[in-house]
Amino acid sequence: MKYLNASYFFDFEDEAIQNLITAHKGDSLSKKEKAIRVYTQVRDGWKYDPYSISLSKESFRASTVAKKASGNCVEKSIVLIACLRALDIPARLHLGKVKNHLAVERLEEKFGSNELTPHGMVNVYLNGKWLKMSPVFNKTLCEKLNVAPLEFDGESHSFLQQYNSQGSLFMEYIDDYGHFKDVPLAFMESNIKEHYPHIFDTGETKTEFKL
């Protein structure tokens, strides 16, 4: 299956990715159990940081992200996909646009909007069906926002935290760009520049932005 292959971006043969999956190898665990465990590992192993934007090809390699302490939604999804493929579990990148409704002051200050795009999540193939899952918001951040962390059970979709524990609207999907076999860097760059042109109106030629 094409969603099992290594690539420049999903370079799971790299030592950094192999080290991440060491505890999940072996026949004692089912693919479902491996997927659940590595999902939780990626969700909580990297702090979510939407304020670092890169247009650099190198920065979206799974092995590059694996060596960092934080990552945005696309970067964390890439690491998870690489780990899943390394464990012989088909996985692919899914992109969309989301709107955040809580703790948006800094988002609006930096992005000029409470909409984030492209927003990354993961499609994983288990027991004959594709499931959506989002490893983006780490447990510590969810506790600060009073939102239950997304748990993945290997049976159903787990990609949307629509409300916080008080019932207030937290996040909604407002556009769906579909799934991709590999990281569509050209599409992502075009999408970012279209939605946040002010970030690039500095007169500087840069590929890395810390907002």
MDTraj code that builds the backbone (N, CA, C; nanometers):
import mdtraj as md
import numpy as np

residues = "MET LYS TYR LEU ASN ALA SER TYR PHE PHE ASP PHE GLU ASP GLU ALA ILE GLN ASN LEU ILE THR ALA HIS LYS GLY ASP SER LEU SER LYS LYS GLU LYS ALA ILE ARG VAL TYR THR GLN VAL ARG ASP GLY TRP LYS TYR ASP PRO TYR SER ILE SER LEU SER LYS GLU SER PHE ARG ALA SER THR VAL ALA LYS LYS ALA SER GLY ASN CYS VAL GLU LYS SER ILE VAL LEU ILE ALA CYS LEU ARG ALA LEU ASP ILE PRO ALA ARG LEU HIS LEU GLY LYS VAL LYS ASN HIS LEU ALA VAL GLU ARG LEU GLU GLU LYS PHE GLY SER ASN GLU LEU THR PRO HIS GLY MET VAL ASN VAL TYR LEU ASN GLY LYS TRP LEU LYS MET SER PRO VAL PHE ASN LYS THR LEU CYS GLU LYS LEU ASN VAL ALA PRO LEU GLU PHE ASP GLY GLU SER HIS SER PHE LEU GLN GLN TYR ASN SER GLN GLY SER LEU PHE MET GLU TYR ILE ASP ASP TYR GLY HIS PHE LYS ASP VAL PRO LEU ALA PHE MET GLU SER ASN ILE LYS GLU HIS TYR PRO HIS ILE PHE ASP THR GLY GLU THR LYS THR GLU PHE LYS LEU".split()
xyz = np.array([
    [0.0852, -0.1203, 0.0000],
    [0.0000, 0.0000, 0.0000],
    [0.0882, 0.1245, 0.0000],
    [0.0490, 0.2247, -0.0800],
    [0.1325, 0.3444, -0.0950],
    [0.1444, 0.4263, 0.0329],
    [0.0540, 0.4069, 0.1257],
    [0.0591, 0.4843, 0.2498],
    [0.1460, 0.4179, 0.3570],
    [0.2299, 0.3246, 0.3139],
    [0.3262, 0.2606, 0.4026],
    [0.4700, 0.3013, 0.3714],
    [0.4892, 0.3693, 0.2589],
    [0.6238, 0.3970, 0.2101],
    [0.6933, 0.5084, 0.2889],
    [0.8250, 0.4952, 0.2967],
    [0.9064, 0.6059, 0.3460],
    [0.9207, 0.7086, 0.2344],
    [0.9502, 0.8325, 0.2711],
    [0.9719, 0.9391, 0.1735],
    [1.0686, 1.0394, 0.2339],
    [1.0985, 1.1438, 0.1592],
    [1.1844, 1.2493, 0.2121],
    [1.1269, 1.3035, 0.3427],
    [0.9959, 1.3253, 0.3480],
    [0.9316, 1.3819, 0.4658],
    [0.9050, 1.2751, 0.5720],
    [0.8535, 1.1618, 0.5312],
    [0.8242, 1.0538, 0.6251],
    [0.9439, 0.9575, 0.6300],
    [1.0544, 1.0083, 0.6758],
    [1.1814, 0.9342, 0.6729],
    [1.1954, 0.8463, 0.7977],
    [1.1072, 0.7481, 0.8073],
    [1.1005, 0.6697, 0.9299],
    [1.2172, 0.5731, 0.9489],
    [1.3014, 0.5588, 0.8487],
    [1.4199, 0.4755, 0.8654],
    [1.5285, 0.5484, 0.9460],
    [1.5105, 0.6778, 0.9645],
    [1.6055, 0.7567, 1.0422],
    [1.6049, 0.7120, 1.1890],
    [1.7204, 0.7204, 1.2506],
    [1.7358, 0.6763, 1.3896],
    [1.6403, 0.7488, 1.4850],
    [1.6147, 0.8770, 1.4583],
    [1.5279, 0.9550, 1.5472],
    [1.3873, 0.8969, 1.5534],
    [1.3366, 0.8482, 1.4410],
    [1.2034, 0.7878, 1.4381],
    [1.2083, 0.6457, 1.4929],
    [1.3099, 0.5715, 1.4575],
    [1.3228, 0.4351, 1.5086],
    [1.3306, 0.4332, 1.6612],
    [1.3968, 0.5318, 1.7190],
    [1.4041, 0.5391, 1.8647],
    [1.2667, 0.5632, 1.9266],
    [1.1825, 0.6380, 1.8574],
    [1.0492, 0.6669, 1.9098],
    [0.9613, 0.5428, 1.9159],
    [0.9797, 0.4526, 1.8228],
    [0.8887, 0.3377, 1.8139],
    [0.9437, 0.2112, 1.8775],
    [1.0613, 0.2180, 1.9364],
    [1.1250, 0.0985, 1.9932],
    [1.0322, 0.0244, 2.0887],
    [0.9656, 0.0982, 2.1758],
    [0.8798, 0.0353, 2.2773],
    [0.7521, -0.0228, 2.2188],
    [0.7223, 0.0094, 2.0934],
    [0.5966, -0.0360, 2.0333],
    [0.6170, -0.1479, 1.9314],
    [0.7398, -0.1925, 1.9145],
    [0.7671, -0.2996, 1.8193],
    [0.7342, -0.4355, 1.8806],
    [0.7353, -0.5370, 1.7963],
    [0.7138, -0.6725, 1.8466],
    [0.5725, -0.7215, 1.8211],
    [0.5551, -0.8516, 1.8339],
    [0.4269, -0.9149, 1.8030],
    [0.3312, -0.9201, 1.9208],
    [0.3757, -0.8740, 2.0366],
    [0.2884, -0.8814, 2.1541],
    [0.1755, -0.7797, 2.1493],
    [0.1921, -0.6746, 2.0676],
    [0.0901, -0.5719, 2.0537],
    [0.0226, -0.5821, 1.9178],
    [-0.1076, -0.5604, 1.9141],
    [-0.1796, -0.5547, 1.7872],
    [-0.1528, -0.4199, 1.7204],
    [-0.1861, -0.4092, 1.5932],
    [-0.1690, -0.2809, 1.5247],
    [-0.2549, -0.1731, 1.5895],
    [-0.3711, -0.2101, 1.6336],
    [-0.4588, -0.1152, 1.7024],
    [-0.3912, -0.0634, 1.8293],
    [-0.3337, -0.1534, 1.9083],
    [-0.2674, -0.1126, 2.0319],
    [-0.1455, -0.0259, 2.0027],
    [-0.0712, -0.0613, 1.8989],
    [0.0457, 0.0190, 1.8616],
    [0.0033, 0.1599, 1.8208],
    [-0.1051, 0.1692, 1.7425],
    [-0.1532, 0.2994, 1.6974],
    [-0.1967, 0.3866, 1.8138],
    [-0.2647, 0.3284, 1.9098],
    [-0.3104, 0.4033, 2.0272],
    [-0.1913, 0.4544, 2.1071],
    [-0.0941, 0.3685, 2.1263],
    [0.0218, 0.4052, 2.2078],
    [0.1068, 0.5133, 2.1409],
    [0.1305, 0.4995, 2.0113],
    [0.2158, 0.5988, 1.9455],
    [0.1407, 0.7308, 1.9271],
    [0.0075, 0.7245, 1.9109],
    [-0.0727, 0.8471, 1.9057],
    [-0.0555, 0.9281, 2.0344],
    [-0.0710, 0.8613, 2.1481],
    [-0.0596, 0.9294, 2.2769],
    [0.0820, 0.9826, 2.2979],
    [0.1801, 0.9059, 2.2543],
    [0.3195, 0.9481, 2.2659],
    [0.3454, 1.0785, 2.1910],
    [0.2945, 1.0874, 2.0686],
    [0.3156, 1.2088, 1.9886],
    [0.2304, 1.3244, 2.0418],
    [0.1085, 1.2951, 2.0804],
    [0.0220, 1.4018, 2.1328],
    [0.0868, 1.4738, 2.2496],
    [0.1424, 1.3991, 2.3430],
    [0.1932, 1.4586, 2.4659],
    [0.3447, 1.4782, 2.4662],
    [0.4136, 1.4214, 2.3692],
    [0.5592, 1.4305, 2.3666],
    [0.6132, 1.5604, 2.3105],
    [0.5286, 1.6337, 2.2377],
    [0.5672, 1.7630, 2.1802],
    [0.4622, 1.8664, 2.2184],
    [0.5070, 1.9780, 2.2718],
    [0.4140, 2.0867, 2.3011],
    [0.3625, 2.1459, 2.1706],
    [0.2372, 2.1808, 2.1705],
    [0.1773, 2.2418, 2.0515],
    [0.2207, 2.3872, 2.0415],
    [0.2737, 2.4246, 1.9251],
    [0.3206, 2.5618, 1.9023],
    [0.2768, 2.6069, 1.7627],
    [0.1681, 2.6839, 1.7537],
    [0.1219, 2.7303, 1.6227],
    [0.1955, 2.8538, 1.5723],
    [0.2856, 2.9087, 1.6536],
    [0.3462, 3.0378, 1.6205],
    [0.4798, 3.0265, 1.5494],
    [0.5233, 2.9058, 1.5224],
    [0.6437, 2.8850, 1.4423],
    [0.6011, 2.8375, 1.3040],
    [0.6274, 2.9186, 1.2042],
    [0.5888, 2.8863, 1.0663],
    [0.7145, 2.8703, 0.9826],
    [0.7192, 2.7637, 0.9066],
    [0.8346, 2.7392, 0.8223],
    [0.7908, 2.7102, 0.6793],
    [0.8694, 2.7568, 0.5859],
    [0.8507, 2.7230, 0.4449],
    [0.9678, 2.6380, 0.3969],
    [1.0497, 2.5955, 0.4908],
    [1.1679, 2.5165, 0.4595],
    [1.1323, 2.3696, 0.4459],
    [1.1783, 2.3084, 0.3403],
    [1.1517, 2.1662, 0.3166],
    [1.2078, 2.0808, 0.4291],
    [1.3253, 2.1123, 0.4743],
    [1.3922, 2.0346, 0.5781],
    [1.3122, 2.0313, 0.7075],
    [1.2451, 2.1412, 0.7398],
    [1.1760, 2.1507, 0.8683],
    [1.0553, 2.0587, 0.8773],
    [1.0065, 2.0077, 0.7641],
    [0.8904, 1.9192, 0.7645],
    [0.9283, 1.7718, 0.7546],
    [1.0562, 1.7413, 0.7677],
    [1.0974, 1.6004, 0.7751],
    [1.0638, 1.5475, 0.9148],
    [1.0112, 1.4282, 0.9204],
    [0.9755, 1.3691, 1.0498],
    [1.0956, 1.3624, 1.1426],
    [1.2115, 1.3286, 1.0891],
    [1.3320, 1.3178, 1.1725],
    [1.3738, 1.4526, 1.2295],
    [1.3466, 1.5603, 1.1566],
    [1.3773, 1.6949, 1.2060],
    [1.2856, 1.7321, 1.3208],
    [1.1559, 1.7095, 1.3021],
    [1.0576, 1.7417, 1.4057],
    [1.0816, 1.6574, 1.5306],
    [1.1212, 1.5324, 1.5108],
    [1.1410, 1.4405, 1.6230],
    [1.2460, 1.4904, 1.7205],
    [1.3369, 1.5737, 1.6729],
    [1.4455, 1.6241, 1.7579],
    [1.4093, 1.7544, 1.8281],
    [1.2868, 1.8045, 1.8050],
    [1.2424, 1.9282, 1.8677],
    [1.1598, 1.8992, 1.9923],
    [1.1309, 2.0024, 2.0691],
    [1.0488, 1.9872, 2.1892],
    [0.9040, 2.0280, 2.1644],
    [0.8797, 2.0926, 2.0516],
    [0.7450, 2.1402, 2.0207],
    [0.7216, 2.1314, 1.8709],
    [0.5965, 2.1496, 1.8312],
    [0.5649, 2.1454, 1.6895],
    [0.4258, 2.1973, 1.6637],
    [0.4023, 2.2435, 1.5422],
    [0.2660, 2.2839, 1.5066],
    [0.1876, 2.1611, 1.4627],
    [0.0630, 2.1819, 1.4220],
    [-0.0253, 2.0693, 1.3925],
    [0.0263, 1.9822, 1.2778],
    [0.0790, 2.0445, 1.1740],
    [0.1296, 1.9676, 1.0602],
    [0.2543, 1.8897, 1.1007],
    [0.3441, 1.9535, 1.1739],
    [0.4681, 1.8874, 1.2145],
    [0.4407, 1.7668, 1.3036],
    [0.3512, 1.7815, 1.4015],
    [0.3195, 1.6696, 1.4896],
    [0.2511, 1.5576, 1.4122],
    [0.1680, 1.5939, 1.3158],
    [0.1030, 1.4917, 1.2334],
    [0.2049, 1.4152, 1.1499],
    [0.3041, 1.4854, 1.0989],
    [0.4083, 1.4205, 1.0183],
    [0.4856, 1.3188, 1.1017],
    [0.5206, 1.3538, 1.2242],
    [0.5911, 1.2596, 1.3115],
    [0.5054, 1.1356, 1.3361],
    [0.3781, 1.1566, 1.3637],
    [0.2900, 1.0434, 1.3908],
    [0.2770, 0.9527, 1.2688],
    [0.2629, 1.0119, 1.1517],
    [0.2521, 0.9321, 1.0293],
    [0.3782, 0.8493, 1.0082],
    [0.4929, 0.9103, 1.0277],
    [0.6191, 0.8376, 1.0110],
    [0.6278, 0.7206, 1.1088],
    [0.5877, 0.7437, 1.2323],
    [0.5908, 0.6361, 1.3320],
    [0.4947, 0.5235, 1.2949],
    [0.3765, 0.5594, 1.2508],
    [0.2774, 0.4580, 1.2120],
    [0.3276, 0.3758, 1.0940],
    [0.3794, 0.4411, 0.9925],
    [0.4305, 0.3686, 0.8764],
    [0.5474, 0.2787, 0.9155],
    [0.6299, 0.3259, 1.0076],
    [0.7419, 0.2448, 1.0549],
    [0.6938, 0.1187, 1.1256],
    [0.5737, 0.1254, 1.1819],
    [0.5133, 0.0106, 1.2496],
    [0.4232, -0.0694, 1.1557],
    [0.4359, -0.0423, 1.0248],
    [0.3605, -0.1140, 0.9209],
    [0.2100, -0.0877, 0.9296],
    [0.1763, 0.0361, 0.9683],
    [0.0355, 0.0778, 0.9757],
    [0.0162, 0.1911, 0.8752],
    [-0.0696, 0.1743, 0.7744],
    [-0.0890, 0.2789, 0.6737],
    [-0.1395, 0.4091, 0.7359],
    [-0.0817, 0.5200, 0.6922],
    [-0.1211, 0.6507, 0.7453],
    [-0.0937, 0.7571, 0.6405],
    [-0.1708, 0.8650, 0.6458],
    [-0.1556, 0.9744, 0.5494],
    [-0.1933, 1.1063, 0.6155],
    [-0.1468, 1.2151, 0.5562],
    [-0.1721, 1.3498, 0.6065],
    [-0.3050, 1.4014, 0.5548],
    [-0.3797, 1.4663, 0.6423],
    [-0.5087, 1.5277, 0.6065],
    [-0.5033, 1.6745, 0.6489],
    [-0.5409, 1.7648, 0.5603],
    [-0.5335, 1.9081, 0.5885],
    [-0.6695, 1.9748, 0.5797],
    [-0.6866, 2.0784, 0.6572],
    [-0.8101, 2.1556, 0.6544],
    [-0.7882, 2.2929, 0.7145],
    [-0.8972, 2.3612, 0.7416],
    [-0.8931, 2.4918, 0.8078],
    [-0.9830, 2.4846, 0.9305],
    [-0.9341, 2.5368, 1.0435],
    [-1.0113, 2.5346, 1.1667],
    [-1.0255, 2.6755, 1.2227],
    [-1.1281, 2.6915, 1.3036],
    [-1.1493, 2.8183, 1.3741],
    [-1.1482, 2.7902, 1.5237],
    [-1.0614, 2.8610, 1.5958],
    [-1.0543, 2.8489, 1.7409],
    [-1.1416, 2.9555, 1.8050],
    [-1.2100, 2.9178, 1.9135],
    [-1.3010, 3.0110, 1.9800],
    [-1.2581, 3.0448, 2.1226],
    [-1.1560, 2.9769, 2.1748],
    [-1.1084, 3.0031, 2.3101],
    [-0.9613, 3.0423, 2.3067],
    [-0.9230, 3.1319, 2.3979],
    [-0.7834, 3.1763, 2.4095],
    [-0.7287, 3.2206, 2.2743],
    [-0.8046, 3.3079, 2.2080],
    [-0.7698, 3.3461, 2.0709],
    [-0.7001, 3.4815, 2.0612],
    [-0.6783, 3.5486, 2.1746],
    [-0.6226, 3.6837, 2.1685],
    [-0.4876, 3.6862, 2.0971],
    [-0.4001, 3.5957, 2.1337],
    [-0.2680, 3.5949, 2.0703],
    [-0.2776, 3.5491, 1.9247],
    [-0.3663, 3.4542, 1.8981],
    [-0.3855, 3.4101, 1.7596],
    [-0.4261, 3.5278, 1.6715],
    [-0.5224, 3.6049, 1.7185],
    [-0.5707, 3.7181, 1.6398],
    [-0.4641, 3.8266, 1.6269],
    [-0.3832, 3.8412, 1.7306],
    [-0.2756, 3.9398, 1.7251],
    [-0.1708, 3.9010, 1.6206],
    [-0.1327, 3.7735, 1.6182],
    [-0.0248, 3.7286, 1.5308],
    [-0.0718, 3.6971, 1.3894],
    [-0.1895, 3.6349, 1.3780],
    [-0.2371, 3.5907, 1.2472],
    [-0.3416, 3.6850, 1.1871],
    [-0.3931, 3.7765, 1.2698],
    [-0.4990, 3.8643, 1.2217],
    [-0.6319, 3.7923, 1.2087],
    [-0.6435, 3.6763, 1.2729],
    [-0.7619, 3.5929, 1.2593],
    [-0.7562, 3.4833, 1.3649],
    [-0.8732, 3.4264, 1.3960],
    [-0.8747, 3.3085, 1.4825],
    [-0.8880, 3.1806, 1.4002],
    [-0.8619, 3.1928, 1.2685],
    [-0.8632, 3.0770, 1.1801],
    [-0.7205, 3.0295, 1.1553],
    [-0.6996, 2.9004, 1.1624],
    [-0.5677, 2.8413, 1.1395],
    [-0.5718, 2.7506, 1.0170],
    [-0.4792, 2.7738, 0.9266],
    [-0.4724, 2.6953, 0.8035],
    [-0.3311, 2.6953, 0.7482],
    [-0.2861, 2.5846, 0.6890],
    [-0.3546, 2.4556, 0.6893],
    [-0.3381, 2.3861, 0.8242],
    [-0.4454, 2.3278, 0.8701],
    [-0.4449, 2.2523, 0.9950],
    [-0.4237, 2.1052, 0.9620],
    [-0.3266, 2.0437, 1.0283],
    [-0.2933, 1.9060, 0.9977],
    [-0.3512, 1.8058, 1.0959],
    [-0.3921, 1.6917, 1.0430],
    [-0.4298, 1.5771, 1.1240],
    [-0.3884, 1.4514, 1.0486],
    [-0.4236, 1.3356, 1.1009],
    [-0.3761, 1.2084, 1.0471],
    [-0.4936, 1.1183, 1.0131],
    [-0.4825, 1.0499, 0.8997],
    [-0.5726, 0.9389, 0.8674],
    [-0.4933, 0.8111, 0.8877],
    [-0.5474, 0.7188, 0.9646],
    [-0.4807, 0.5906, 0.9887],
    [-0.5742, 0.4780, 0.9450],
    [-0.5181, 0.3729, 0.8863],
    [-0.5975, 0.2605, 0.8352],
    [-0.5875, 0.1437, 0.9327],
    [-0.6992, 0.1156, 0.9993],
    [-0.7047, 0.0070, 1.0965],
    [-0.8303, -0.0759, 1.0754],
    [-0.8158, -0.2052, 1.0780],
    [-0.9297, -0.2971, 1.0690],
    [-1.0220, -0.2647, 0.9521],
    [-0.9597, -0.2351, 0.8376],
    [-1.0362, -0.2179, 0.7150],
    [-1.1028, -0.0839, 0.6953],
    [-1.0667, 0.0175, 0.7759],
    [-1.1281, 0.1490, 0.7577],
    [-1.0303, 0.2595, 0.7937],
    [-1.0493, 0.3744, 0.7287],
    [-0.9686, 0.4923, 0.7572],
    [-1.0313, 0.5695, 0.8726],
    [-0.9484, 0.6048, 0.9690],
    [-0.9928, 0.6822, 1.0844],
    [-0.9153, 0.8129, 1.0913],
    [-0.9845, 0.9192, 1.1298],
    [-0.9209, 1.0493, 1.1481],
    [-0.8785, 1.0642, 1.2943],
    [-0.7566, 1.1150, 1.3135],
    [-0.7133, 1.1439, 1.4502],
    [-0.6197, 1.2634, 1.4505],
    [-0.6251, 1.3381, 1.5597],
    [-0.5469, 1.4611, 1.5695],
    [-0.4583, 1.4566, 1.6942],
    [-0.3257, 1.4491, 1.6762],
    [-0.2335, 1.4444, 1.7903],
    [-0.1866, 1.5826, 1.8338],
    [-0.2609, 1.6856, 1.8002],
    [-0.2105, 1.8226, 1.8065],
    [-0.1991, 1.8770, 1.9487],
    [-0.3103, 1.8793, 2.0216],
    [-0.3127, 1.9493, 2.1503],
    [-0.2659, 1.8569, 2.2634],
    [-0.1471, 1.8832, 2.3165],
    [-0.0932, 1.8019, 2.4239],
    [-0.1774, 1.8146, 2.5503],
    [-0.1690, 1.7144, 2.6352],
    [-0.2555, 1.7057, 2.7527],
    [-0.2406, 1.8256, 2.8451],
    [-0.1178, 1.8721, 2.8651],
    [-0.0948, 1.9868, 2.9534],
    [-0.1642, 2.1119, 2.9024],
    [-0.1581, 2.1352, 2.7715],
    [-0.2252, 2.2505, 2.7127],
    [-0.3764, 2.2376, 2.7285],
    [-0.4296, 2.1185, 2.7077],
    [-0.5737, 2.0978, 2.7221],
    [-0.6206, 2.1292, 2.8641],
    [-0.5394, 2.0923, 2.9610],
    [-0.5750, 2.1215, 3.1004],
    [-0.5805, 2.2714, 3.1244],
    [-0.4882, 2.3465, 3.0649],
    [-0.4879, 2.4921, 3.0792],
    [-0.6104, 2.5551, 3.0146],
    [-0.6545, 2.4954, 2.9031],
    [-0.7694, 2.5494, 2.8307],
    [-0.9017, 2.4920, 2.8799],
    [-0.8933, 2.4024, 2.9794],
    [-1.0131, 2.3394, 3.0341],
    [-1.0878, 2.2598, 2.9267],
    [-1.0105, 2.1901, 2.8456],
    [-1.0654, 2.1069, 2.7383],
    [-1.0152, 1.9643, 2.7578],
    [-1.1021, 1.8678, 2.7421],
    [-1.0601, 1.7285, 2.7554],
    [-0.9663, 1.6910, 2.6403],
    [-0.8531, 1.6292, 2.6686],
    [-0.7632, 1.5884, 2.5600],
    [-0.8290, 1.4828, 2.4719],
    [-0.7946, 1.4845, 2.3444],
    [-0.8498, 1.3852, 2.2524],
    [-0.7849, 1.2497, 2.2781],
    [-0.8679, 1.1501, 2.3020],
    [-0.8198, 1.0133, 2.3171],
    [-0.8541, 0.9363, 2.1902],
    [-0.7653, 0.8471, 2.1507],
    [-0.7877, 0.7636, 2.0328],
    [-0.8025, 0.6194, 2.0778],
    [-0.9146, 0.5546, 2.0377],
    [-0.9415, 0.4178, 2.0825],
    [-0.9175, 0.3123, 1.9747],
    [-0.8744, 0.3568, 1.8564],
    [-0.8474, 0.2621, 1.7494],
    [-0.9706, 0.2100, 1.6786],
    [-1.0860, 0.2644, 1.7156],
    [-1.2126, 0.2179, 1.6574],
    [-1.2910, 0.3287, 1.5885],
    [-1.2728, 0.4513, 1.6337],
    [-1.3548, 0.5618, 1.5836],
    [-1.2696, 0.6864, 1.5627],
    [-1.3262, 0.7845, 1.4901],
    [-1.2567, 0.9100, 1.4649],
    [-1.2293, 0.9840, 1.5961],
    [-1.1176, 1.0558, 1.6005],
    [-1.0841, 1.1370, 1.7167],
    [-1.0038, 1.2572, 1.6691],
    [-1.0755, 1.3590, 1.6212],
    [-1.0037, 1.4719, 1.5612],
    [-1.0632, 1.6081, 1.5949],
    [-1.1731, 1.6129, 1.6683],
    [-1.2382, 1.7420, 1.6911],
    [-1.2741, 1.7615, 1.8378],
    [-1.2165, 1.8646, 1.8973],
    [-1.2551, 1.9070, 2.0319],
    [-1.3493, 2.0266, 2.0160],
    [-1.4754, 1.9972, 2.0009],
    [-1.5713, 2.1018, 1.9656],
    [-1.6037, 2.1940, 2.0822],
    [-1.6077, 2.1390, 2.2045],
    [-1.6465, 2.2186, 2.3211],
    [-1.5481, 2.1960, 2.4358],
    [-1.5409, 2.2951, 2.5258],
    [-1.4642, 2.2743, 2.6473],
    [-1.5544, 2.2113, 2.7525],
    [-1.5024, 2.1938, 2.8733],
    [-1.5787, 2.1220, 2.9762],
    [-1.6997, 2.2005, 3.0255],
    [-1.7037, 2.3308, 2.9962],
    [-1.8212, 2.4117, 3.0331],
    [-1.9245, 2.4192, 2.9211],
    [-1.8954, 2.3554, 2.8105],
    [-1.9888, 2.3557, 2.6992],
    [-1.9709, 2.4722, 2.6035],
    [-1.8645, 2.5508, 2.6225],
    [-1.8382, 2.6619, 2.5310],
    [-1.7697, 2.6098, 2.4049],
    [-1.8033, 2.6695, 2.2910],
    [-1.7453, 2.6268, 2.1653],
    [-1.5944, 2.6501, 2.1671],
    [-1.5181, 2.5479, 2.1329],
    [-1.3731, 2.5556, 2.1339],
    [-1.3163, 2.5598, 1.9932],
    [-1.3520, 2.4630, 1.9094],
    [-1.2930, 2.4546, 1.7776],
    [-1.3923, 2.3980, 1.6780],
    [-1.3835, 2.4476, 1.5539],
    [-1.4675, 2.3927, 1.4480],
    [-1.3885, 2.3877, 1.3182],
    [-1.4175, 2.2874, 1.2370],
    [-1.3591, 2.2768, 1.1039],
    [-1.4446, 2.3579, 1.0076],
    [-1.3805, 2.4447, 0.9305],
    [-1.4568, 2.5281, 0.8371],
    [-1.4181, 2.5024, 0.6920],
    [-1.3162, 2.4203, 0.6694],
    [-1.2802, 2.3804, 0.5329],
    [-1.2012, 2.2508, 0.5389],
    [-1.2117, 2.1723, 0.4327],
    [-1.1428, 2.0436, 0.4253],
    [-1.0674, 2.0372, 0.2930],
    [-0.9354, 2.0230, 0.3005],
    [-0.8521, 2.0176, 0.1804],
    [-0.8221, 1.8750, 0.1358],
    [-0.8694, 1.7780, 0.2111],
    [-0.8506, 1.6389, 0.1729],
    [-0.7215, 1.5788, 0.2252],
    [-0.6920, 1.4574, 0.1802],
    [-0.5748, 1.3849, 0.2277],
    [-0.4670, 1.3782, 0.1206],
    [-0.3445, 1.3521, 0.1660],
    [-0.2276, 1.3553, 0.0790],
    [-0.1358, 1.2374, 0.1110],
    [-0.0783, 1.1790, 0.0064],
    [0.0157, 1.0683, 0.0252],
    [0.1445, 1.1173, 0.0883],
    [0.1872, 1.2373, 0.0499],
    [0.3092, 1.2964, 0.1027],
    [0.2792, 1.4396, 0.1453],
    [0.3781, 1.5101, 0.1944],
    [0.3574, 1.6467, 0.2420],
    [0.3509, 1.7412, 0.1226],
    [0.2367, 1.8083, 0.1001],
    [0.2211, 1.8980, -0.0160],
    [0.2765, 2.0367, 0.0130],
    [0.4063, 2.0491, 0.0131],
    [0.4708, 2.1724, 0.0588],
    [0.4305, 2.2936, -0.0252],
    [0.4223, 2.2771, -0.1573],
    [0.3859, 2.3902, -0.2431],
    [0.2444, 2.4383, -0.2115],
    [0.1509, 2.3446, -0.1918],
    [0.0142, 2.3821, -0.1554],
    [0.0116, 2.4533, -0.0212],
    [0.0861, 2.4019, 0.0754],
    [0.0880, 2.4611, 0.2081],
    [0.1435, 2.6033, 0.2043],
    [0.2510, 2.6246, 0.1291],
    [0.3090, 2.7585, 0.1185],
    [0.2098, 2.8553, 0.0553],
    [0.1445, 2.8139, -0.0517],
    [0.0458, 2.8979, -0.1180],
    [-0.0703, 2.9302, -0.0246],
    [-0.1146, 2.8304, 0.0503],
    [-0.2264, 2.8469, 0.1430],
    [-0.1924, 2.9457, 0.2532],
    [-0.0735, 2.9333, 0.3103],
    [-0.0300, 3.0229, 0.4182],
    [-0.0194, 3.1670, 0.3680],
    [0.0408, 3.1846, 0.2518],
    [0.0589, 3.3196, 0.1980],
    [-0.0744, 3.3840, 0.1601],
    [-0.1689, 3.3013, 0.1167],
    [-0.3012, 3.3537, 0.0813],
    [-0.3765, 3.4021, 0.2043],
    [-0.3680, 3.3285, 0.3133],
    [-0.4466, 3.3602, 0.4326],
    [-0.3777, 3.4585, 0.5272],
    [-0.2436, 3.4621, 0.5256],
    [-0.1708, 3.5496, 0.6171],
    [-0.0671, 3.6324, 0.5412],
    [-0.1085, 3.7115, 0.4453],
    [-0.0118, 3.7858, 0.3624],
    [0.0725, 3.8833, 0.4432],
    [0.0182, 3.9336, 0.5543],
    [0.0921, 4.0332, 0.6326],
    [0.2202, 3.9763, 0.6934],
    [0.2246, 3.8449, 0.7142],
    [0.3445, 3.7825, 0.7704],
    [0.4623, 3.7969, 0.6753],
    [0.4309, 3.8010, 0.5445],
    [0.5359, 3.8024, 0.4433],
    [0.5620, 3.9419, 0.3859],
    [0.4852, 4.0405, 0.4322],
    [0.5015, 4.1769, 0.3816],
    [0.6057, 4.2539, 0.4623],
    [0.7201, 4.1927, 0.4831],
    [0.8240, 4.2557, 0.5642],
    [0.9411, 4.3045, 0.4804],
    [0.9410, 4.2676, 0.3544],
    [1.0522, 4.3051, 0.2688],
    [1.1712, 4.2118, 0.2834],
    [1.1590, 4.1141, 0.3727],
    [1.2685, 4.0187, 0.3937],
    [1.2365, 3.8876, 0.3229],
    [1.3383, 3.8181, 0.2826],
    [1.3223, 3.6848, 0.2250],
    [1.3612, 3.5839, 0.3323],
    [1.2607, 3.5211, 0.3918],
    [1.2851, 3.4258, 0.5001],
    [1.2049, 3.2998, 0.4746],
    [1.2484, 3.1899, 0.5353],
    [1.1723, 3.0653, 0.5305],
    [1.1264, 3.0233, 0.6696],
    [1.1731, 3.0920, 0.7728],
    [1.1345, 3.0601, 0.9090],
    [1.0767, 3.1840, 0.9762],
    [0.9624, 3.1675, 1.0427],
    [0.8964, 3.2800, 1.1078],
    [0.8563, 3.2387, 1.2500],
    [0.8964, 3.3168, 1.3471],
    [0.8535, 3.2979, 1.4854],
    [0.7671, 3.4161, 1.5222],
    [0.6384, 3.3926, 1.5326],
    [0.5436, 3.5025, 1.5533],
    [0.5300, 3.5361, 1.7013],
])
top = md.Topology()
chain = top.add_chain()
for i, resn in enumerate(residues, 1):
    res = top.add_residue(resn, chain, resSeq=i)
    for name in ("N", "CA", "C"):
        top.add_atom(name, md.element.get_by_symbol(name[0]), res)
traj = md.Trajectory(xyz[None], top)
